[in-house]
């Protein structure tokens, strides 16, 4: 029997659910499962799901679909394929970090995890495209980190995370002992945002959870909406909105909703 683990899941009781599983610590496979085959609670609980999966088909494949067998009504693999999975295409940093070499500490936010890597002496923060539809936003963010590299605006970009040669995330500096910004940090946040604007870049999502404050410095996060912008009016509008965004207490931009490792 292969050694199977559950990395991430996106469970929908009324539609197809998605899963990422490593097999024998060497290969990551992507599974889709039709609605109604398993209880949602079982699909979210790794030990239950793994014992219920039909035997994995042999061969070199990375995508598989499980549906109900028309002959006996049991879940079975309806199809497997070796697919060219979507990847982040904007590659600019020289370091590659193997996903399977990372040891996970805790989940910080959606798609964002604290991890330990053999490439670094201290924990790092990793942002991942767990499933294909998350690739485009991380591609935008990877490009934005190149724009701001060395400008004292965001965390240091440490390298691209690869899964079997496919770039699907990145690692960045962990800002320890920091807090999310409040209105009392308006001056620090304004300074950081102005540095970004002087580069001709609009952030696009300046909510309070996207600033970390530590030792008299505000670090800006989450550049997946960032864009080059030559419109001074739009940049001024973003800067003017900053105070209201820092007063926002609804939790917008900081809520974790997924259930994953």
N, C-alpha and C positions, 0 to 999 in steps of 0.2 A: 504494500500500500504506500502511495506517495505521501510525503509530509506536506499537508495543506494547512494554510493559515488564512485568516480573513483580514485584509488590510483596510478596505473601505467598502461601504455599502450605501446604496441609495434605494430605499425600499418604498414601493408604492403598492398598496393593497389592491388598487383598481387598474393598474397598468404594469408594464414590464419593469422589473427591478434590476439594478446593476450592481456588480460586485467585482472587486479586484482581489485576486488570491495569488500568493506566491506558492510555487510547487517545488519542494525539495530545496528551498532556499536559493534557487538559481534562476527560475523562470517565473515571470508574472503573467497570469492569464486573466482575461476579462470575460466574465460570464453575464448573460442576461437570462432572466427567469420569468416566464409568463405568470400573470396574475392567477391566483387561486390554487397554485400548486402547494404552497407552504403557508403556514400562518405567519403574519408579519413579525410577531415577537420571536418566532424561531429563526427567521431570516436575519434579524438584528443581533442574535446571540450566536457568536461564532461556534461554540461547541455543538449547539443543536444543528446549525446549518451544515457544518462539515460532515456530521454523521448521516445526514439525510441526502446529501448529494449523490446522484448516480455515479458509477465508476467513471473516472476520467478516461476519455478515449486516448489511445496511443498516438504517437506522432508529434510532429513539430507544429503546433498551432498556438495561437494566442487569443483567439476569440471563439467562444462557444455559446450556443443557445439551448436552453433547457425548456422543453414543453411536455405536454402530456402525450404519452404513447397511445396511438389509436387502437392498438391491439389489446393491451392489458390495462390501460388507464393510469399507468405509473409514470412518474417523471423520468425523462430520459433525454439524452443529448440528441436534438434534432439536426444540429449542424455544428461543425467546427471549421475554422479557416485560419490560415496564416495571412494576416492582414498587415498592410503598411499603416500603422496607427498614426494619427495626427501628432505633430511634434512642434515645439517652439522652434522657430526658424531664425530668430535674430540672435545669433551666437557671437558674443564679443569678448567674453572673459576667457583667459587661458585654462582655468581649472575646471575639471570634470569630477563630479562627486557621484559615486555609484550609490543608487538608491538602496540596494540591498546591503550596503555596508553601514547604513545609518542605524542607530539605536534610538528609539523614540522615548522621550521623557514625558511629555504631556501635550495636550491640544490647547492652543492659545485662542484661536478663532477659526472660523470656517476656512479650510484649506491651509491653515498656518499651524506649525508644530514646532516645539522645542526638541532638539535632537542632539545626540553625541556622534561625532564623526571622527574616524581615525586620522583625518587630515588636519584636525584642529585640537588644541590643548584645552579649549573651553567649549561649553555648549554653544550651539548655533541655532538660528531660527530658519526653518525651511518652509517654503511656500510651494504647494504642489498643484498640478492639474490632475486630479484623481481620475477624471473621466474626460472623454474627448471634447465635450462641449465647453470645458473650462480652459482649453488650450488658447483660444484667441485672446482672452483677457490677460493671461500670463505672458503672452508674446508681447502685448502692448507694454506691460509693466517691465519686462526684461529690457526692452528698448529704452524706456524712461530711465532705468537705473544707469544705463550708459551715458545718457544726457547729463545726469547729475553727479557722475562719478568724480570724487575728490572735491566736491563743492560744499561740504558740511551742511547738507540738506537732509538726507536720509541715512539709514544704516549703511554701513559698508557692504557692498555686494561681494560675496566670497567665492562664488562659482556656480556653474550650471549643474543641476541634478539630472543624472541620466538613468534610464531604465533600458538595459540592453541596447545601448548606443542611441536611444531616442531621448532627446532633451525634453523633460516634462516638469521642470521646476527650477528653483534656485535656492541657494543658501545665502543668508545675510547675517550680519552682526547681531548678536543678542544685546539689547540695551537693558542691563540689569538694574534693579532697584529704582525703576522709573515709575511715574504715574501718568495716567491720561490727563490731558490738559483741562483746565477749567478757565472761567473768565478771568481769574486772577493771573493767569499766564498769558494774557492777551499780547503784551508787549513782546515776549519771547517768541510766541507763535507768529506774530506779524513779521518779525525779523526774518524768520526762516522762510515764510511764504514769499516775502519780498526778494530773498535771494533766488528763489525758484522763478519768480516773475522776471527778474533781470536776465535770466537765461532765455526768456521768451517761451516759457512753459506754463500752461494752466493746469493745476492739479485736478480739478473737477469734482472733488469730494472732500472738502475741508472740515468734516465733522470732528468733534472733540476726541473721538477714539483714534483718529489718525494722527494724533500728536502724542509723543512721549516726552515727558519733561524730567530732566535730571540735571542737578548741579548747574542751574542757571542756563540750561540749553534746551531748546525744543527740537526734537527730531521728527520729521514728517514721514508718514508711512503710506502704504497702499496707493501705488501709482497706476492702477489698472484703468483709470479714466484719464490719465495725463495725456496732453496733446500739445504740440507746437502751436503757439498762438501769437500772432502779430497785432491782434486787436487790443489796443490799450484799454478800451472801454470794458471789454470782457474781463481783463485782468484786474482792473480797478473794482469791478463789480464783485469778483471773488474776494478781493481783499476787504471790501466793505461788509461782506456777509460774515466775515470771520467772527466778530463779536457775538452775533446772534447764534452762530453755530456752537460757540464755546459755552453759551448759556443753556443749550439744549440738554434736557435731562431725561428724555424719553428712552434712551438706550439705543437709538437709531445708529447703525454702523458698528455696534459692539456686541450684538447678540449672536450667540452660537446656537444653531438650530439642528445641525447634522449630528447623527450618531455614528461615529467612526473611531477607529483606533488613533 
